[in-house]
Amino acid sequence: MAACLAVMALAVFVNVVLRYGFGSGIAAAEELSRLLFVWMVFIGAATAYPAGEHMAFTGLVGLLARRPAAFRLATVLIRLLVLAACALLAWGAWQQVLVGLDSRSVVLGYPAALLPLPALLCALAIGVMALVELVRRTPLDLGHAADME
C-alpha cells in the first residue's frame, strides 16, 4: 500500500508541476494513479478485515452479547452475509476481469483486466478469512462499541 501511495503521489506531483510549470504533462500519470489507487483500496480492505477495522454496527449485536445463544446465532448470520457479499463481489469482478482480458488501457497499454482484478482477490481473501472464522466459531469483536456515539 505504501509503494502504491508513493508512486501515485510522485506521479501526480510531477504531472501537476509539468502542467502548470511547463504547459504539458505526462498522460500516463493519470492512468497509473487510477490503477494504483484501485489496488491500494482493495489491498487495504483485505488487510483491514482480520484486524476488525471495517465499519461495524455493534449496537444491536452488543445487546445480544448478554445472551450467548443469540450472540452466536448473530455471529453466524453476519459471517454468512459477509460470505454472500464476497461471493457477489467475486462473481462481478470475475466477469469484469474476463471482459478486460480482450482490451488494453488507452495510454499505458496494460490489460484492462488489471483494474477489476484487485476486487476479485480482495473478495477471495476476505471470503476465506470469514469462512475460517465461521468454521473456528470465532466470536465477533465488539471493540468498536467505544467508537459509537
N, CA, C and O atoms as a GROMACS GRO file, in nm:
protein
  596
    1MET      N    1   0.083  -0.118   0.000
    1MET     CA    2   0.000   0.000   0.000
    1MET      C    3   0.088   0.125   0.000
    1MET      O    4   0.058   0.223  -0.068
    2ALA      N    5   0.195   0.120   0.077
    2ALA     CA    6   0.284   0.235   0.084
    2ALA      C    7   0.350   0.262  -0.052
    2ALA      O    8   0.364   0.378  -0.092
    3ALA      N    9   0.389   0.156  -0.121
    3ALA     CA   10   0.450   0.173  -0.252
    3ALA      C   11   0.350   0.232  -0.352
    3ALA      O   12   0.384   0.320  -0.431
    4CYS      N   13   0.225   0.183  -0.348
    4CYS     CA   14   0.122   0.238  -0.436
    4CYS      C   15   0.102   0.387  -0.408
    4CYS      O   16   0.094   0.468  -0.501
    5LEU      N   17   0.093   0.422  -0.281
    5LEU     CA   18   0.071   0.561  -0.243
    5LEU      C   19   0.188   0.648  -0.284
    5LEU      O   20   0.169   0.760  -0.333
    6ALA      N   21   0.311   0.598  -0.265
    6ALA     CA   22   0.429   0.676  -0.300
    6ALA      C   23   0.436   0.701  -0.451
    6ALA      O   24   0.461   0.813  -0.494
    7VAL      N   25   0.414   0.598  -0.530
    7VAL     CA   26   0.418   0.614  -0.676
    7VAL      C   27   0.306   0.706  -0.723
    7VAL      O   28   0.327   0.790  -0.810
    8MET      N   29   0.187   0.691  -0.664
    8MET     CA   30   0.075   0.778  -0.701
    8MET      C   31   0.107   0.923  -0.670
    8MET      O   32   0.087   1.011  -0.754
    9ALA      N   33   0.156   0.949  -0.550
    9ALA     CA   34   0.186   1.086  -0.509
    9ALA      C   35   0.294   1.147  -0.598
    9ALA      O   36   0.283   1.263  -0.639
   10LEU      N   37   0.396   1.071  -0.628
   10LEU     CA   38   0.504   1.120  -0.714
   10LEU      C   39   0.453   1.148  -0.855
   10LEU      O   40   0.485   1.252  -0.914
   11ALA      N   41   0.374   1.056  -0.910
   11ALA     CA   42   0.322   1.074  -1.046
   11ALA      C   43   0.232   1.196  -1.055
   11ALA      O   44   0.242   1.274  -1.150
   12VAL      N   45   0.145   1.214  -0.959
   12VAL     CA   46   0.053   1.328  -0.962
   12VAL      C   47   0.130   1.458  -0.940
   12VAL      O   48   0.102   1.558  -1.007
   13PHE      N   49   0.225   1.458  -0.848
   13PHE     CA   50   0.304   1.579  -0.822
   13PHE      C   51   0.382   1.622  -0.946
   13PHE      O   52   0.379   1.738  -0.986
   14VAL      N   53   0.451   1.527  -1.007
   14VAL     CA   54   0.528   1.557  -1.128
   14VAL      C   55   0.436   1.606  -1.239
   14VAL      O   56   0.469   1.700  -1.311
   15ASN      N   57   0.321   1.544  -1.254
   15ASN     CA   58   0.227   1.583  -1.357
   15ASN      C   59   0.174   1.725  -1.334
   15ASN      O   60   0.162   1.802  -1.428
   16VAL      N   61   0.144   1.758  -1.210
   16VAL     CA   62   0.095   1.893  -1.178
   16VAL      C   63   0.203   1.996  -1.206
   16VAL      O   64   0.175   2.100  -1.266
   17VAL      N   65   0.326   1.969  -1.165
   17VAL     CA   66   0.436   2.062  -1.190
   17VAL      C   67   0.457   2.081  -1.340
   17VAL      O   68   0.476   2.194  -1.387
   18LEU      N   69   0.455   1.972  -1.414
   18LEU     CA   70   0.475   1.982  -1.559
   18LEU      C   71   0.361   2.058  -1.627
   18LEU      O   72   0.385   2.137  -1.719
   19ARG      N   73   0.238   2.034  -1.584
   19ARG     CA   74   0.124   2.102  -1.648
   19ARG      C   75   0.123   2.252  -1.621
   19ARG      O   76   0.106   2.332  -1.712
   20TYR      N   77   0.141   2.288  -1.494
   20TYR     CA   78   0.132   2.429  -1.459
   20TYR      C   79   0.263   2.503  -1.483
   20TYR      O   80   0.262   2.624  -1.508
   21GLY      N   81   0.373   2.434  -1.475
   21GLY     CA   82   0.502   2.499  -1.494
   21GLY      C   83   0.546   2.505  -1.639
   21GLY      O   84   0.608   2.602  -1.683
   22PHE      N   85   0.515   2.400  -1.714
   22PHE     CA   86   0.568   2.391  -1.850
   22PHE      C   87   0.460   2.373  -1.957
   22PHE      O   88   0.492   2.363  -2.075
   23GLY      N   89   0.335   2.368  -1.917
   23GLY     CA   90   0.226   2.361  -2.013
   23GLY      C   91   0.200   2.224  -2.074
   23GLY      O   92   0.118   2.212  -2.165
   24SER      N   93   0.267   2.122  -2.026
   24SER     CA   94   0.241   1.985  -2.074
   24SER      C   95   0.260   1.889  -1.959
   24SER      O   96   0.334   1.916  -1.864
   25GLY      N   97   0.193   1.776  -1.968
   25GLY     CA   98   0.203   1.678  -1.861
   25GLY      C   99   0.232   1.540  -1.915
   25GLY      O  100   0.251   1.520  -2.035
   26ILE      N  101   0.234   1.446  -1.826
   26ILE     CA  102   0.255   1.306  -1.863
   26ILE      C  103   0.119   1.240  -1.867
   26ILE      O  104   0.051   1.232  -1.765
   27ALA      N  105   0.078   1.194  -1.983
   27ALA     CA  106  -0.055   1.135  -2.000
   27ALA      C  107  -0.069   1.008  -1.916
   27ALA      O  108  -0.179   0.978  -1.869
   28ALA      N  109   0.037   0.934  -1.898
   28ALA     CA  110   0.031   0.807  -1.826
   28ALA      C  111   0.012   0.826  -1.675
   28ALA      O  112  -0.026   0.732  -1.606
   29ALA      N  113   0.039   0.946  -1.624
   29ALA     CA  114   0.032   0.968  -1.480
   29ALA      C  115  -0.109   0.946  -1.427
   29ALA      O  116  -0.127   0.886  -1.321
   30GLU      N  117  -0.209   0.994  -1.499
   30GLU     CA  118  -0.348   0.977  -1.452
   30GLU      C  119  -0.390   0.831  -1.454
   30GLU      O  120  -0.451   0.782  -1.359
   31GLU      N  121  -0.356   0.763  -1.561
   31GLU     CA  122  -0.395   0.623  -1.573
   31GLU      C  123  -0.324   0.537  -1.469
   31GLU      O  124  -0.384   0.447  -1.410
   32LEU      N  125  -0.196   0.564  -1.448
   32LEU     CA  126  -0.119   0.491  -1.348
   32LEU      C  127  -0.173   0.517  -1.208
   32LEU      O  128  -0.186   0.425  -1.127
   33SER      N  129  -0.204   0.643  -1.180
   33SER     CA  130  -0.259   0.677  -1.048
   33SER      C  131  -0.392   0.608  -1.023
   33SER      O  132  -0.417   0.560  -0.912
   34ARG      N  133  -0.478   0.604  -1.123
   34ARG     CA  134  -0.608   0.538  -1.109
   34ARG      C  135  -0.591   0.389  -1.081
   34ARG      O  136  -0.657   0.334  -0.993
   35LEU      N  137  -0.503   0.324  -1.155
   35LEU     CA  138  -0.478   0.181  -1.136
   35LEU      C  139  -0.422   0.154  -0.996
   35LEU      O  140  -0.468   0.063  -0.927
   36LEU      N  141  -0.324   0.232  -0.955
   36LEU     CA  142  -0.264   0.212  -0.823
   36LEU      C  143  -0.362   0.243  -0.710
   36LEU      O  144  -0.359   0.177  -0.606
   37PHE      N  145  -0.449   0.342  -0.730
   37PHE     CA  146  -0.548   0.374  -0.628
   37PHE      C  147  -0.644   0.257  -0.607
   37PHE      O  148  -0.675   0.222  -0.493
   38VAL      N  149  -0.690   0.198  -0.715
   38VAL     CA  150  -0.781   0.083  -0.704
   38VAL      C  151  -0.712  -0.031  -0.630
   38VAL      O  152  -0.771  -0.092  -0.540
   39TRP      N  153  -0.589  -0.062  -0.666
   39TRP     CA  154  -0.515  -0.168  -0.600
   39TRP      C  155  -0.495  -0.135  -0.452
   39TRP      O  156  -0.511  -0.223  -0.366
   40MET      N  157  -0.461  -0.010  -0.421
   40MET     CA  158  -0.438   0.028  -0.282
   40MET      C  159  -0.564   0.013  -0.198
   40MET      O  160  -0.558  -0.035  -0.085
   41VAL      N  161  -0.678   0.054  -0.252
   41VAL     CA  162  -0.804   0.044  -0.178
   41VAL      C  163  -0.837  -0.101  -0.145
   41VAL      O  164  -0.873  -0.132  -0.031
   42PHE      N  165  -0.824  -0.190  -0.242
   42PHE     CA  166  -0.861  -0.330  -0.217
   42PHE      C  167  -0.758  -0.404  -0.134
   42PHE      O  168  -0.794  -0.495  -0.059
   43ILE      N  169  -0.631  -0.368  -0.144
   43ILE     CA  170  -0.531  -0.425  -0.054
   43ILE      C  171  -0.562  -0.381   0.088
   43ILE      O  172  -0.555  -0.461   0.182
   44GLY      N  173  -0.596  -0.254   0.104
   44GLY     CA  174  -0.632  -0.202   0.236
   44GLY      C  175  -0.755  -0.269   0.294
   44GLY      O  176  -0.761  -0.298   0.413
   45ALA      N  177  -0.855  -0.294   0.209
   45ALA     CA  178  -0.977  -0.361   0.256
   45ALA      C  179  -0.947  -0.502   0.303
   45ALA      O  180  -0.999  -0.547   0.405
   46ALA      N  181  -0.863  -0.573   0.229
   46ALA     CA  182  -0.831  -0.711   0.266
   46ALA      C  183  -0.747  -0.716   0.394
   46ALA      O  184  -0.763  -0.807   0.475
   47THR      N  185  -0.658  -0.620   0.412
   47THR     CA  186  -0.577  -0.620   0.535
   47THR      C  187  -0.652  -0.566   0.655
   47THR      O  188  -0.616  -0.596   0.769
   48ALA      N  189  -0.756  -0.487   0.632
   48ALA     CA  190  -0.835  -0.433   0.743
   48ALA      C  191  -0.930  -0.537   0.801
   48ALA      O  192  -0.965  -0.529   0.919
   49TYR      N  193  -0.972  -0.634   0.722
   49TYR     CA  194  -1.072  -0.730   0.770
   49TYR      C  195  -1.026  -0.810   0.893
   49TYR      O  196  -1.098  -0.812   0.992
   50PRO      N  197  -0.909  -0.875   0.890
   50PRO     CA  198  -0.873  -0.954   1.009
   50PRO      C  199  -0.847  -0.869   1.133
   50PRO      O  200  -0.855  -0.918   1.245
   51ALA      N  201  -0.816  -0.741   1.113
   51ALA     CA  202  -0.793  -0.652   1.227
   51ALA      C  203  -0.924  -0.596   1.281
   51ALA      O  204  -0.924  -0.525   1.382
   52GLY      N  205  -1.036  -0.626   1.215
   52GLY     CA  206  -1.166  -0.576   1.260
   52GLY      C  207  -1.182  -0.427   1.236
   52GLY      O  208  -1.255  -0.361   1.310
   53GLU      N  209  -1.116  -0.373   1.136
   53GLU     CA  210  -1.117  -0.230   1.111
   53GLU      C  211  -1.224  -0.185   1.013
   53GLU      O  212  -1.233  -0.066   0.984
   54HIS      N  213  -1.304  -0.275   0.961
   54HIS     CA  214  -1.413  -0.234   0.874
   54HIS      C  215  -1.523  -0.172   0.958
   54HIS      O  216  -1.530  -0.193   1.079
   55MET      N  217  -1.608  -0.095   0.894
   55MET     CA  218  -1.718  -0.031   0.965
   55MET      C  219  -1.806  -0.138   1.029
   55MET      O  220  -1.841  -0.238   0.965
   56ALA      N  221  -1.840  -0.117   1.153
   56ALA     CA  222  -1.920  -0.216   1.225
   56ALA      C  223  -2.038  -0.146   1.293
   56ALA      O  224  -2.024  -0.037   1.348
   57PHE      N  225  -2.151  -0.211   1.288
   57PHE     CA  226  -2.270  -0.163   1.358
   57PHE      C  227  -2.293  -0.258   1.476
   57PHE      O  228  -2.360  -0.360   1.462
   58THR      N  229  -2.238  -0.223   1.589
   58THR     CA  230  -2.238  -0.316   1.702
   58THR      C  231  -2.350  -0.290   1.802
   58THR      O  232  -2.360  -0.360   1.903
   59GLY      N  233  -2.434  -0.194   1.775
   59GLY     CA  234  -2.541  -0.162   1.870
   59GLY      C  235  -2.633  -0.279   1.896
   59GLY      O  236  -2.653  -0.316   2.012
   60LEU      N  237  -2.690  -0.338   1.792
   60LEU     CA  238  -2.784  -0.449   1.808
   60LEU      C  239  -2.712  -0.575   1.856
   60LEU      O  240  -2.759  -0.643   1.947
   61VAL      N  241  -2.599  -0.605   1.795
   61VAL     CA  242  -2.526  -0.726   1.833
   61VAL      C  243  -2.473  -0.712   1.976
   61VAL      O  244  -2.464  -0.810   2.049
   62GLY      N  245  -2.438  -0.590   2.015
   62GLY     CA  246  -2.392  -0.566   2.152
   62GLY      C  247  -2.500  -0.598   2.254
   62GLY      O  248  -2.470  -0.646   2.364
   63LEU      N  249  -2.625  -0.571   2.220
   63LEU     CA  250  -2.735  -0.606   2.310
   63LEU      C  251  -2.750  -0.757   2.323
   63LEU      O  252  -2.791  -0.808   2.428
   64LEU      N  253  -2.717  -0.829   2.215
   64LEU     CA  254  -2.727  -0.975   2.218
   64LEU      C  255  -2.612  -1.040   2.293
   64LEU      O  256  -2.617  -1.160   2.322
   65ALA      N  257  -2.507  -0.965   2.324
   65ALA     CA  258  -2.390  -1.021   2.390
   65ALA      C  259  -2.424  -1.080   2.527
   65ALA      O  260  -2.356  -1.169   2.576
   66ARG      N  261  -2.530  -1.028   2.587
   66ARG     CA  262  -2.571  -1.081   2.719
   66ARG      C  263  -2.639  -1.216   2.707
   66ARG      O  264  -2.654  -1.288   2.807
   67ARG      N  265  -2.682  -1.252   2.587
   67ARG     CA  266  -2.748  -1.381   2.561
   67ARG      C  267  -2.658  -1.462   2.468
   67ARG      O  268  -2.659  -1.440   2.347
   68PRO      N  269  -2.582  -1.554   2.523
   68PRO     CA  270  -2.482  -1.626   2.443
   68PRO      C  271  -2.537  -1.696   2.320
   68PRO      O  272  -2.474  -1.693   2.214
   69ALA      N  273  -2.653  -1.760   2.329
   69ALA     CA  274  -2.708  -1.831   2.214
   69ALA      C  275  -2.745  -1.734   2.102
   69ALA      O  276  -2.715  -1.760   1.986
   70ALA      N  277  -2.807  -1.623   2.137
   70ALA     CA  278  -2.845  -1.523   2.037
   70ALA      C  279  -2.721  -1.458   1.976
   70ALA      O  280  -2.719  -1.428   1.857
   71PHE      N  281  -2.617  -1.436   2.058
   71PHE     CA  282  -2.494  -1.376   2.009
   71PHE      C  283  -2.424  -1.470   1.910
   71PHE      O  284  -2.372  -1.425   1.808
   72ARG      N  285  -2.422  -1.600   1.940
   72ARG     CA  286  -2.361  -1.698   1.848
   72ARG      C  287  -2.438  -1.704   1.717
   72ARG      O  288  -2.379  -1.712   1.609
   73LEU      N  289  -2.570  -1.700   1.725
   73LEU     CA  290  -2.654  -1.701   1.605
   73LEU      C  291  -2.628  -1.576   1.520
   73LEU      O  292  -2.616  -1.585   1.398
   74ALA      N  293  -2.620  -1.460   1.585
   74ALA     CA  294  -2.593  -1.336   1.513
   74ALA      C  295  -2.454  -1.341   1.449
   74ALA      O  296  -2.436  -1.292   1.338
   75THR      N  297  -2.358  -1.398   1.518
   75THR     CA  298  -2.223  -1.411   1.463
   75THR      C  299  -2.224  -1.497   1.337
   75THR      O  300  -2.161  -1.461   1.237
   76VAL      N  301  -2.293  -1.610   1.342
   76VAL     CA  302  -2.302  -1.698   1.225
   76VAL      C  303  -2.372  -1.627   1.111
   76VAL      O  304  -2.328  -1.634   0.996
   77LEU      N  305  -2.481  -1.559   1.140
   77LEU     CA  306  -2.555  -1.487   1.037
   77LEU      C  307  -2.470  -1.378   0.972
   77LEU      O  308  -2.470  -1.364   0.849
   78ILE      N  309  -2.398  -1.304   1.052
   78ILE     CA  310  -2.313  -1.198   0.998
   78ILE      C  311  -2.203  -1.256   0.911
   78ILE      O  312  -2.175  -1.203   0.803
   79ARG      N  313  -2.142  -1.364   0.954
   79ARG     CA  314  -2.035  -1.427   0.874
   79ARG      C  315  -2.093  -1.482   0.742
   79ARG      O  316  -2.027  -1.474   0.638
   80LEU      N  317  -2.213  -1.536   0.747
   80LEU     CA  318  -2.275  -1.585   0.624
   80LEU      C  319  -2.307  -1.470   0.528
   80LEU      O  320  -2.293  -1.484   0.407
   81LEU      N  321  -2.349  -1.358   0.583
   81LEU     CA  322  -2.374  -1.240   0.500
   81LEU      C  323  -2.245  -1.186   0.438
   81LEU      O  324  -2.244  -1.142   0.323
   82VAL      N  325  -2.137  -1.191   0.515
   82VAL     CA  326  -2.007  -1.149   0.461
   82VAL      C  327  -1.966  -1.242   0.347
   82VAL      O  328  -1.918  -1.197   0.244
   83LEU      N  329  -1.986  -1.371   0.366
   83LEU     CA  330  -1.954  -1.468   0.261
   83LEU      C  331  -2.039  -1.445   0.137
   83LEU      O  332  -1.989  -1.454   0.025
   84ALA      N  333  -2.165  -1.416   0.156
   84ALA     CA  334  -2.254  -1.389   0.041
   84ALA      C  335  -2.209  -1.262  -0.032
   84ALA      O  336  -2.207  -1.260  -0.156
   85ALA      N  337  -2.174  -1.158   0.042
   85ALA     CA  338  -2.127  -1.035  -0.021
   85ALA      C  339  -1.996  -1.059  -0.096
   85ALA      O  340  -1.976  -1.005  -0.205
   86CYS      N  341  -1.908  -1.139  -0.038
   86CYS     CA  342  -1.782  -1.171  -0.106
   86CYS      C  343  -1.807  -1.252  -0.232
   86CYS      O  344  -1.740  -1.231  -0.334
   87ALA      N  345  -1.901  -1.342  -0.227
   87ALA     CA  346  -1.933  -1.422  -0.346
   87ALA      C  347  -1.987  -1.333  -0.458
   87ALA      O  348  -1.949  -1.348  -0.574
   88LEU      N  349  -2.075  -1.240  -0.423
   88LEU     CA  350  -2.130  -1.148  -0.524
   88LEU      C  351  -2.021  -1.058  -0.582
   88LEU      O  352  -2.016  -1.036  -0.703
   89LEU      N  353  -1.935  -1.005  -0.495
   89LEU     CA  354  -1.826  -0.920  -0.541
   89LEU      C  355  -1.730  -0.998  -0.629
   89LEU      O  356  -1.686  -0.949  -0.733
   90ALA      N  357  -1.696  -1.119  -0.588
   90ALA     CA  358  -1.603  -1.202  -0.666
   90ALA      C  359  -1.662  -1.237  -0.802
   90ALA      O  360  -1.592  -1.234  -0.903
   91TRP      N  361  -1.790  -1.270  -0.805
   91TRP     CA  362  -1.855  -1.305  -0.932
   91TRP      C  363  -1.855  -1.185  -1.028
   91TRP      O  364  -1.821  -1.199  -1.145
   92GLY      N  365  -1.894  -1.069  -0.977
   92GLY     CA  366  -1.895  -0.949  -1.062
   92GLY      C  367  -1.756  -0.910  -1.107
   92GLY      O  368  -1.736  -0.872  -1.223
   93ALA      N  369  -1.659  -0.918  -1.017
   93ALA     CA  370  -1.521  -0.883  -1.053
   93ALA      C  371  -1.466  -0.982  -1.156
   93ALA      O  372  -1.395  -0.943  -1.248
   94TRP      N  373  -1.499  -1.111  -1.139
   94TRP     CA  374  -1.454  -1.211  -1.235
   94TRP      C  375  -1.509  -1.182  -1.374
   94TRP      O  376  -1.438  -1.195  -1.474
   95GLN      N  377  -1.636  -1.144  -1.380
   95GLN     CA  378  -1.696  -1.109  -1.508
   95GLN      C  379  -1.622  -0.991  -1.573
   95GLN      O  380  -1.599  -0.990  -1.693
   96GLN      N  381  -1.586  -0.893  -1.492
   96GLN     CA  382  -1.514  -0.777  -1.543
   96GLN      C  383  -1.371  -0.812  -1.585
   96GLN      O  384  -1.318  -0.756  -1.681
   97VAL      N  385  -1.308  -0.904  -1.512
   97VAL     CA  386  -1.174  -0.950  -1.550
   97VAL      C  387  -1.181  -1.016  -1.687
   97VAL      O  388  -1.096  -0.991  -1.773
   98LEU      N  389  -1.281  -1.102  -1.707
   98LEU     CA  390  -1.295  -1.169  -1.836
   98LEU      C  391  -1.315  -1.069  -1.950
   98LEU      O  392  -1.258  -1.084  -2.058
   99VAL      N  393  -1.397  -0.967  -1.926
   99VAL     CA  394  -1.420  -0.864  -2.027
   99VAL      C  395  -1.290  -0.787  -2.055
   99VAL      O  396  -1.259  -0.754  -2.169
  100GLY      N  397  -1.216  -0.760  -1.949
  100GLY     CA  398  -1.093  -0.681  -1.962
  100GLY      C  399  -0.977  -0.753  -2.025
  100GLY      O  400  -0.879  -0.690  -2.064
  101LEU      N  401  -0.984  -0.885  -2.036
  101LEU     CA  402  -0.874  -0.960  -2.096
  101LEU      C  403  -0.857  -0.926  -2.244
  101LEU      O  404  -0.746  -0.937  -2.297
  102ASP      N  405  -0.963  -0.886  -2.309
  102ASP     CA  406  -0.958  -0.858  -2.452
  102ASP      C  407  -0.929  -0.712  -2.486
  102ASP      O  408  -0.921  -0.677  -2.604
  103SER      N  409  -0.914  -0.628  -2.385
  103SER     CA  410  -0.890  -0.486  -2.414
  103SER      C  411  -0.770  -0.434  -2.334
  103SER      O  412  -0.730  -0.493  -2.234
  104ARG      N  413  -0.717  -0.326  -2.381
  104ARG     CA  414  -0.599  -0.266  -2.318
  104ARG      C  415  -0.631  -0.123  -2.278
  104ARG      O  416  -0.720  -0.059  -2.335
  105SER      N  417  -0.558  -0.073  -2.179
  105SER     CA  418  -0.576   0.065  -2.138
  105SER      C  419  -0.529   0.157  -2.251
  105SER      O  420  -0.446   0.119  -2.334
  106VAL      N  421  -0.582   0.276  -2.253
  106VAL     CA  422  -0.559   0.366  -2.365
  106VAL      C  423  -0.414   0.414  -2.372
  106VAL      O  424  -0.353   0.412  -2.479
  107VAL      N  425  -0.358   0.456  -2.261
  107VAL     CA  426  -0.226   0.519  -2.263
  107VAL      C  427  -0.114   0.420  -2.236
  107VAL      O  428  -0.019   0.409  -2.314
  108LEU      N  429  -0.124   0.348  -2.125
  108LEU     CA  430  -0.016   0.257  -2.086
  108LEU      C  431  -0.020   0.123  -2.158
  108LEU      O  432   0.084   0.059  -2.174
  109GLY      N  433  -0.136   0.082  -2.202
  109GLY     CA  434  -0.148  -0.043  -2.276
  109GLY      C  435  -0.150  -0.169  -2.193
  109GLY      O  436  -0.134  -0.278  -2.246
  110TYR      N  437  -0.170  -0.156  -2.060
  110TYR     CA  438  -0.181  -0.276  -1.977
  110TYR      C  439  -0.318  -0.340  -1.999
  110TYR      O  440  -0.411  -0.271  -2.039
  111PRO      N  441  -0.331  -0.471  -1.974
  111PRO     CA  442  -0.462  -0.535  -1.990
  111PRO      C  443  -0.565  -0.471  -1.895
  111PRO      O  444  -0.537  -0.451  -1.777
  112ALA      N  445  -0.681  -0.440  -1.948
  112ALA     CA  446  -0.785  -0.376  -1.867
  112ALA      C  447  -0.832  -0.467  -1.755
  112ALA      O  448  -0.901  -0.421  -1.663
  113ALA      N  449  -0.798  -0.594  -1.759
  113ALA     CA  450  -0.834  -0.688  -1.652
  113ALA      C  451  -0.763  -0.655  -1.522
  113ALA      O  452  -0.806  -0.700  -1.416
  114LEU      N  453  -0.656  -0.577  -1.527
  114LEU     CA  454  -0.584  -0.541  -1.404
  114LEU      C  455  -0.663  -0.446  -1.316
  114LEU      O  456  -0.634  -0.434  -1.197
  115LEU      N  457  -0.762  -0.378  -1.371
  115LEU     CA  458  -0.842  -0.286  -1.291
  115LEU      C  459  -0.941  -0.358  -1.199
  115LEU      O  460  -0.946  -0.322  -1.082
  116PRO      N  461  -1.019  -0.457  -1.244
  116PRO     CA  462  -1.108  -0.528  -1.153
  116PRO      C  463  -1.042  -0.644  -1.078
  116PRO      O  464  -1.103  -0.700  -0.987
  117LEU      N  465  -0.921  -0.680  -1.115
  117LEU     CA  466  -0.854  -0.794  -1.050
  117LEU      C  467  -0.838  -0.778  -0.899
  117LEU      O  468  -0.859  -0.875  -0.827
  118PRO      N  469  -0.803  -0.660  -0.847
  118PRO     CA  470  -0.790  -0.650  -0.701
  118PRO      C  471  -0.922  -0.671  -0.628
  118PRO      O  472  -0.922  -0.719  -0.514
  119ALA      N  473  -1.035  -0.638  -0.690
  119ALA     CA  474  -1.165  -0.664  -0.627
  119ALA      C  475  -1.188  -0.813  -0.614
  119ALA      O  476  -1.237  -0.860  -0.511
  120LEU      N  477  -1.152  -0.888  -0.716
  120LEU     CA  478  -1.164  -1.033  -0.712
  120LEU      C  479  -1.075  -1.092  -0.604
  120LEU      O  480  -1.120  -1.174  -0.524
  121LEU      N  481  -0.950  -1.050  -0.599
  121LEU     CA  482  -0.856  -1.102  -0.500
  121LEU      C  483  -0.898  -1.064  -0.357
  121LEU      O  484  -0.885  -1.144  -0.264
  122CYS      N  485  -0.948  -0.942  -0.341
  122CYS     CA  486  -0.995  -0.896  -0.210
  122CYS      C  487  -1.115  -0.978  -0.164
  122CYS      O  488  -1.122  -1.020  -0.048
  123ALA      N  489  -1.209  -1.001  -0.254
  123ALA     CA  490  -1.328  -1.080  -0.220
  123ALA      C  491  -1.289  -1.222  -0.181
  123ALA      O  492  -1.343  -1.278  -0.086
  124LEU      N  493  -1.195  -1.280  -0.254
  124LEU     CA  494  -1.150  -1.415  -0.221
  124LEU      C  495  -1.080  -1.418  -0.085
  124LEU      O  496  -1.103  -1.508  -0.005
  125ALA      N  497  -0.994  -1.320  -0.060
  125ALA     CA  498  -0.921  -1.315   0.067
  125ALA      C  499  -1.015  -1.297   0.186
  125ALA      O  500  -1.005  -1.370   0.284
  126ILE      N  501  -1.106  -1.200   0.176
  126ILE     CA  502  -1.199  -1.176   0.287
  126ILE      C  503  -1.293  -1.296   0.302
  126ILE      O  504  -1.327  -1.334   0.414
  127GLY      N  505  -1.335  -1.355   0.190
  127GLY     CA  506  -1.422  -1.472   0.197
  127GLY      C  507  -1.354  -1.588   0.269
  127GLY      O  508  -1.416  -1.656   0.351
  128VAL      N  509  -1.228  -1.612   0.239
  128VAL     CA  510  -1.154  -1.720   0.306
  128VAL      C  511  -1.140  -1.689   0.455
  128VAL      O  512  -1.158  -1.777   0.539
  129MET      N  513  -1.109  -1.564   0.488
  129MET     CA  514  -1.095  -1.528   0.630
  129MET      C  515  -1.229  -1.543   0.704
  129MET      O  516  -1.231  -1.592   0.817
  130ALA      N  517  -1.338  -1.502   0.642
  130ALA     CA  518  -1.470  -1.516   0.706
  130ALA      C  519  -1.507  -1.662   0.720
  130ALA      O  520  -1.567  -1.702   0.820
  131LEU      N  521  -1.474  -1.743   0.621
  131LEU     CA  522  -1.503  -1.886   0.629
  131LEU      C  523  -1.423  -1.952   0.742
  131LEU      O  524  -1.476  -2.035   0.815
  132VAL      N  525  -1.297  -1.914   0.757
  132VAL     CA  526  -1.215  -1.967   0.866
  132VAL      C  527  -1.273  -1.926   1.000
  132VAL      O  528  -1.279  -2.006   1.093
  133GLU      N  529  -1.316  -1.800   1.011
  133GLU     CA  530  -1.378  -1.753   1.136
  133GLU      C  531  -1.509  -1.827   1.164
  133GLU      O  532  -1.541  -1.856   1.280
  134LEU      N  533  -1.583  -1.858   1.060
  134LEU     CA  534  -1.709  -1.931   1.075
  134LEU      C  535  -1.682  -2.074   1.123
  134LEU      O  536  -1.749  -2.123   1.214
  135VAL      N  537  -1.584  -2.140   1.062
  135VAL     CA  538  -1.552  -2.278   1.098
  135VAL      C  539  -1.494  -2.284   1.239
  135VAL      O  540  -1.527  -2.375   1.316
  136ARG      N  541  -1.409  -2.189   1.273
  136ARG     CA  542  -1.347  -2.188   1.407
  136ARG      C  543  -1.441  -2.132   1.513
  136ARG      O  544  -1.409  -2.136   1.632
  137ARG      N  545  -1.554  -2.082   1.471
  137ARG     CA  546  -1.653  -2.021   1.561
  137ARG      C  547  -1.593  -1.905   1.641
  137ARG      O  548  -1.614  -1.891   1.761
  138THR      N  549  -1.517  -1.823   1.570
  138THR     CA  550  -1.456  -1.706   1.632
  138THR      C  551  -1.566  -1.606   1.666
  138THR      O  552  -1.644  -1.570   1.578
  139PRO      N  553  -1.573  -1.560   1.791
  139PRO     CA  554  -1.678  -1.463   1.827
  139PRO      C  555  -1.650  -1.327   1.762
  139PRO      O  556  -1.536  -1.293   1.730
  140LEU      N  557  -1.757  -1.252   1.742
  140LEU     CA  558  -1.743  -1.117   1.687
  140LEU      C  559  -1.665  -1.030   1.782
  140LEU      O  560  -1.678  -1.042   1.904
  141ASP      N  561  -1.585  -0.941   1.727
  141ASP     CA  562  -1.511  -0.845   1.808
  141ASP      C  563  -1.599  -0.721   1.824
  141ASP      O  564  -1.626  -0.651   1.727
  142LEU      N  565  -1.642  -0.694   1.945
  142LEU     CA  566  -1.727  -0.580   1.970
  142LEU      C  567  -1.647  -0.460   2.021
  142LEU      O  568  -1.702  -0.373   2.088
  143GLY      N  569  -1.520  -0.457   1.990
  143GLY     CA  570  -1.432  -0.349   2.035
  143GLY      C  571  -1.471  -0.213   1.979
  143GLY      O  572  -1.424  -0.111   2.029
  144HIS      N  573  -1.554  -0.210   1.876
  144HIS     CA  574  -1.594  -0.083   1.816
  144HIS      C  575  -1.701  -0.012   1.897
  144HIS      O  576  -1.738   0.101   1.864
  145ALA      N  577  -1.752  -0.074   1.999
  145ALA     CA  578  -1.860  -0.012   2.079
  145ALA      C  579  -1.813   0.119   2.140
  145ALA      O  580  -1.895   0.209   2.161
  146ALA      N  581  -1.684   0.131   2.169
  146ALA     CA  582  -1.633   0.254   2.228
  146ALA      C  583  -1.638   0.369   2.128
  146ALA      O  584  -1.640   0.486   2.168
  147ASP      N  585  -1.641   0.338   1.999
  147ASP     CA  586  -1.644   0.442   1.896
  147ASP      C  587  -1.784   0.493   1.869
  147ASP      O  588  -1.800   0.591   1.797
  148MET      N  589  -1.886   0.428   1.924
  148MET     CA  590  -2.024   0.470   1.897
  148MET      C  591  -2.057   0.595   1.976
  148MET      O  592  -2.007   0.616   2.086
  149GLU      N  593  -2.144   0.676   1.918
  149GLU     CA  594  -2.189   0.796   1.987
  149GLU      C  595  -2.330   0.779   2.034
  149GLU      O  596  -2.387   0.870   2.094
   0.00000   0.00000   0.00000
